[in-house]
Amino acid sequence: MVRNIVVFGGSSHPQLTQTICDHLGIPPAKILLAKFAVGETRIEVAESVRGKDVFIIQSGGGKVNDHLMELLITISACRTASAKRVTAVLPLFPYSRQSDIPYNKTGAPLAKAPGQRSRTGTYTFDSRPQTPLPGGPESAGLSNGTHTLHHQLGRVKLDEQRNGGSAPASPRSNGNFEHQPPRRSETMESDKSEKSGSSNTNGVVNGVNGTQSKAVTKPPQFQGQPGYKQWVAQAGTLIADLLTCAGADHVITMDLHDPQYQGFFDIPVDNLYGRHLLRKYVQYQIPNHQQAVIVSPDAGGAKRATAIADALGMPFALIHKERRPTQINDRQNATMMLVGDVADRTAILIDDLADTSNTITRAAKLLKKEGATKVYALVTHGILSGDAIERINASALDKVVVTNSVDQADHLRRCPKLEVLEVGNVFAEAIRRVHHGESISVLFDYN
Ligand SMILES: O=P(O)(O)OC[C@H]1O[C@@H](O)[C@H](O)[C@@H]1O
């Protein structure tokens, strides 16, 4: 039993809080988690935290924004109630996929404005916004791609003509854009002149009483320039700032989507590894694992997957997500291509998280097509939002193994292919070591 420590659990995962407290030999501290009718979060810390080492357990997933707000308010409450230190324990760190480039399920920045598709045609993640260069695009050597500035402008003009409008901007001879001067229809004359006056060609209005007043010119409408992306939020820094601003002194988490996200914080962040659990599962639960092959479903996860393959001396394969328009042949599944050999082997997909499960189910389809006899997906964070469970049930996946960094009770009921690994003991040990000021590097030792 550890002393002078207080562990609170948010509403995201009460069962994990209980498991952690059981390992620590203390009961979860009393806290009232409620809501006003309007939906605002209301917190009451129901026991003293003065001079105590406080740990607050709250995971991402589910109602992620509510959980985050609940965590921030609880941190703040403990801080103002004179806690000695406040540690936020986030088994799945919310918003960690938005630490750098904005995320959507195709991996592309969320940069398309509604209706922009028709203007930019086959604009893809790999297409760079083309910076206009002096001397025109051709002379600047931009004409070798299919998405040259002129090509895009041509499309814009064509679309505008079809729609009966005019192009939002016209290229000058040097390839730059300029605002078109406001047309007559865009000028708004003063009420008085509208009612009783007339305007001359200089935009000067003659009033009834012979006085002259200037026409009020409507400011030109803002028009995004073709080839430039809309501004998109990068929430990672904001979330880091919110946690520290609320009063967190320390963060404990697991398998951050981007490990470099730790650098966004100016407080210590312990990023525990879920891969130990995944590796042990491969080693002890998958028959003839030495003949199996570890597969990363994308290049971003290759390091994570090769760590397991190397530790167990297993072969490795990679699925390359092709984001550019490409020729589809036998070795491609629409936009996925396998690099490596899985024929007549068990394939084991390793990933940090499954949200919609689109990635792992599509990867499984490709692997079976490439001759894999069985496909496992081993994933640290089983978020499994929306119809992810139905997708898994209908997929070529034989088994999906996740940790309980996110509550899996409902998922387990609905998915016969699902198996859950316990992370409560890992977090309990990290909390114990942090509390006693012991090194936690042993939790990072891989072999
Ligand atoms: O396809 P879903 O399950 O929605 O998203 C999971 C994927 O999105 C990535 O960020 C993860 O690393 C994983 O590869």
Ligand as a Chemical Component Dictionary entry (heavy atoms), coordinates in Angstrom:
data_LIG
# 
_chem_comp.id                   LIG 
_chem_comp.type                 NON-POLYMER 
_chem_comp.pdbx_formal_charge   0 
_chem_comp.three_letter_code    LIG 
# 
loop_
_chem_comp_atom.comp_id 
_chem_comp_atom.atom_id 
_chem_comp_atom.alt_atom_id 
_chem_comp_atom.type_symbol 
_chem_comp_atom.charge 
_chem_comp_atom.model_Cartn_x 
_chem_comp_atom.model_Cartn_y 
_chem_comp_atom.model_Cartn_z 
_chem_comp_atom.pdbx_ordinal 
LIG O1 O1 O 0 -8.282 3.449 -39.929 1  
LIG P1 P1 P 0 -8.627 3.912 -38.551 2  
LIG O2 O2 O 0 -8.875 2.747 -37.648 3  
LIG O3 O3 O 0 -9.739 4.916 -38.514 4  
LIG O4 O4 O 0 -7.396 4.727 -37.984 5  
LIG C1 C1 C 0 -6.245 4.073 -37.516 6  
LIG C2 C2 C 0 -5.018 4.488 -38.280 7  
LIG O5 O5 O 0 -4.859 5.885 -38.245 8  
LIG C3 C3 C 0 -3.535 6.173 -37.894 9  
LIG O6 O6 O 0 -3.430 7.414 -37.348 10 
LIG C4 C4 C 0 -3.171 5.055 -36.956 11 
LIG O7 O7 O 0 -1.790 4.910 -36.786 12 
LIG C5 C5 C 0 -3.785 3.899 -37.671 13 
LIG O8 O8 O 0 -2.936 3.445 -38.694 14 
# 
loop_
_chem_comp_bond.comp_id 
_chem_comp_bond.atom_id_1 
_chem_comp_bond.atom_id_2 
_chem_comp_bond.value_order 
_chem_comp_bond.pdbx_ordinal 
LIG O1 P1 DOUB 1  
LIG P1 O2 SING 2  
LIG P1 O3 SING 3  
LIG P1 O4 SING 4  
LIG O4 C1 SING 5  
LIG C1 C2 SING 6  
LIG C2 O5 SING 7  
LIG C2 C5 SING 8  
LIG O5 C3 SING 9  
LIG C3 O6 SING 10 
LIG C3 C4 SING 11 
LIG C4 O7 SING 12 
LIG C4 C5 SING 13 
LIG C5 O8 SING 14 
# 
